[in-house]
Amino acid sequence: MSPSSSSSSSSEDFERWGDAAAWSAGTELTPMQTLLWRAERHPVQSSTTTVVIDLDRAPDWDRFVAATEWGTGLVRRLRQHVVEPVVPTAAPTWADDPTFDLGYHLRRERVSSREEMLAAAAQVALRPFDRSRPLWEGVLFEGLPDGAAYVLKIHHALADPLGTVQLLSMLQSGRRAHTARKPVGEEQVAPAAADPVDLAVSGLRTDVSTLPGAVRTTARALGVAAARPQAVLASTLRYGASLRRLLTQAAPPSPELSPRTGKQWSFLTFEAPLDPIRTVARQGGGTLDDAAVALVLGGLRRYHLRRDHLVGEIPVGVRVSLARADDLGNRFAQAIISGPLSIDDPVDRVAAVRGEVLSLHTERALEVLDAAAPLVNRMPSFVGASTLRTAAAPDAFVLTLPGPPRKRFMAGAEVQGMYVLGPLPGAALTACLVTCGDTACIGVNVDASAVADLAALEECLAEEVAAFSG
Amino acid sequence: MSGLSTAVQEAIEAIEAGPQGPSVGAFFDLDGTLVAGYTAATFYGDRLKGRDVSPAEFLRTVVTAVDGELGGDPTRIAHVAFSAMRGESEEAFADLGERLFRSKIAGTIRRESRALVMAHQRAGHTVAVASAATKYQIAPVARDLGVEHLVCTQLVVGDGQFTGATDGPMLWGRHKASGVRAFAREHGVDLAESYAYGNGYEDVAFLSSVGHPTALNPHRDLRAAAARLGWPVLDLSDPVGGSLVAAGRTLAALATMNAGVGAGLAWGAARGNLTEGRNAAVRLATRLPMALAGVSVDVLNEERLWTHRPAIFVANHQSALDIPVLGRLLDRDFTIVAKKEARWDPRAMVGSVVIDPAWIDRSDSESARATLDGVVERIRSGTSLMIFPEGTRSATPVLGPFRKGAFHLAAQAGVPVVPIVLRNTGELMRRNSLVLNPGVVDVCVLEPETDWSTDDMSERIAALHAKFEETLARWPS
């Protein structure tokens, strides 16, 4: 590595680390995070994301601990825990955990093969968090034949999968060598140790003070409704019709992907060059997200054929940008499409997926969960849990996440792949495609109880990955 | 003026500037895109009128339709309709399609949609109608637009009768999209370069399968999606339906026309000059009533109406409005040749008193020839003749074949032919309609053609027909 590129990569590092320090500024959980936090019933209704990072060598343990210590100092949220008000009159709040101990969150284990590591990672993921501590856990697996693996388990309230990958990309270094005098987080004035009763009371006080305003707004809305009953009725009916379509019109679940218990997670990983996948996406007129969905569907098609039980379509959970479709906005909605299993040609499958995903944009009720979250959060937590359950679970969730664009290092070990294994909220499998430089890292979490022949599923997915790679 | 909105003109220019040839596809939805409204509703209305529908079937249809609107399966309504057709003869249904096309659906084809179709045809693109409707609804429209390919729902026919089932899925939503993709594979069409036009919320998948989607007069949910997806939206004007006001104005115009004829003739009689009286009557009987009905005329190359008299004026024919419009343009010293049956048409009667048409008995060729000999004499003595060479009114602006009679007369009388292209009279007064809608009639007088002889007549007629078509396709400005 030439000195100039090394210095440019380190100035880039400083910029990223600055961003990381600014990350996680808000102290309250957003309505959506609150809903997921309160409705969590791990692991069946889980909000845990697990990241498996392949490293080219085992990093020096002391240096690795020191780097993690530094990272938690930079990103304050990693040392904070969630404080719930005694009654749900306010959103939960982040507060510094006075008992924070890195030793509780970070440890190392020895394994002899990658399979063993993935099985151990699934067990780590299945164990529930201590909800009174910072919501993350890291395990460095050593003893692998070609290096090491770092497994990071993180709660959705702390970061969603996208945020997790962003955070990791930000914390990693652009060079193998140690960077002295790394920036440290400003000693923020931590929110005064939040007290559950105080939180509830202040939430209630806010509610009371905003009550007259809310009453006025409601009265005005009712007045408008009374003046134009037809228009209001028509628009309500249209919203209801859209909601009904979103909840009922996806394909029926495949019998080959049941019964699901959600309690036996199995982690699979695949890697493929990105360019050929992007080419298939372009030929089908779609994006990388569409191609990822088509790829998973292709694997499931092969599996259904092998089981001699092909169905036409299965319900697939996808993420839809609520901003313009083709740019990566920050507002997303989760929705279920009918994913075609009947199409053999990958390009045609991408085009079909593209059509399904774009069709969601005509549904005015797409944002319903976002809209309902603040209201649901005021109810006892089982209401939230059942709200999430009403959104019928698809057979598979598929997600695409942008990872680091270039080579990255963790405490002197080169990152060779980054796999995200998402939770299984009722689905038989969750697949995440992370772009790492010019490689697609595909992590699949499978509910082993729902799949009769897990080895066959792994083979089928691998065959489809090969088919997409040309 | 071309009569197309700026947005449509820009769309057409983009098509002309883009890639040409059959590897580019142009896919048009039918209901709400090519035609205003729903052709299925027209068919169902006809069934209702014919009392082919039992109360139970009617109730089932309404409930299914409402459920489809409220988030249920919107294609079920069609399956209810298809199963109700079980046992019906395919041939009779195809005939019904033709009949409904002529009487109702032809008038609902949007002019600007037609212009877009023609722009794609000029570019040599592979044009297809892609619709969930059946071919009995689509075929007459497609034929009128000169579109060869249909991508549509197929009904199963056994022994000439419908079985009530569909062959494959109904081409709605995702199935229309996959139908279009399959068509593209079969016909070597490059979808990334292709165009699609649709209006329904279910058309997103269909539109997204091409590189150039356009939401055309979109449903409100498609409009929202198009805004989010950055797709162009085109809002085309719909064919005008007859309003009460327009009907009232038409009545007033008819009354004025009669009064005008009477006044003109009376004036002529008083002055002892019948010809002058007739000319005055024509003027009074055309200008005033058209002004009352709110119809004005925009003429290109007006001077050509006067440079070659006496002459044979030939014009295309779509509407009963053509006759007063031409009467107003020709103004004086002309007559028409008309079929004998039209003699007692109330709309023609007033005119017939004034311009003394040559009535032709089509069933008797001997007497027809004699009448035409008389006509040649009248032309030579200075009276111009106006003829619609298509012979009959077309249901749509599509030009029919030209008959030779007018050109034989020109050869015999040794006078020139002056071609007059009328663009939108059919929109202001639809075929079979008694109501005249206000608007501007676009007229273009082409170069007069002299020295007609039987030797090269067929070629010259074909060339003239092509000129009419070209003028209608690209209105000169």
Interface residues (C-beta under 8 A of the other chain):
Chain A: L237 R238 G240 A241 S242 L243 R244 R245 T248 Q249 G285 A323 R324 A325 D326 S338 P340 I343 D348 A351 A352 R354 G355 E356 L358 S359 H361 T362 E363 R364
Chain B: E69 L70 G71 G72 D73 G173 R174 A177 S178 R181 L191 A192 Y201 E202 V204 A205 F206 S208 S209 V210 G211 D221 L222 A224 A225 R228 L229 G230
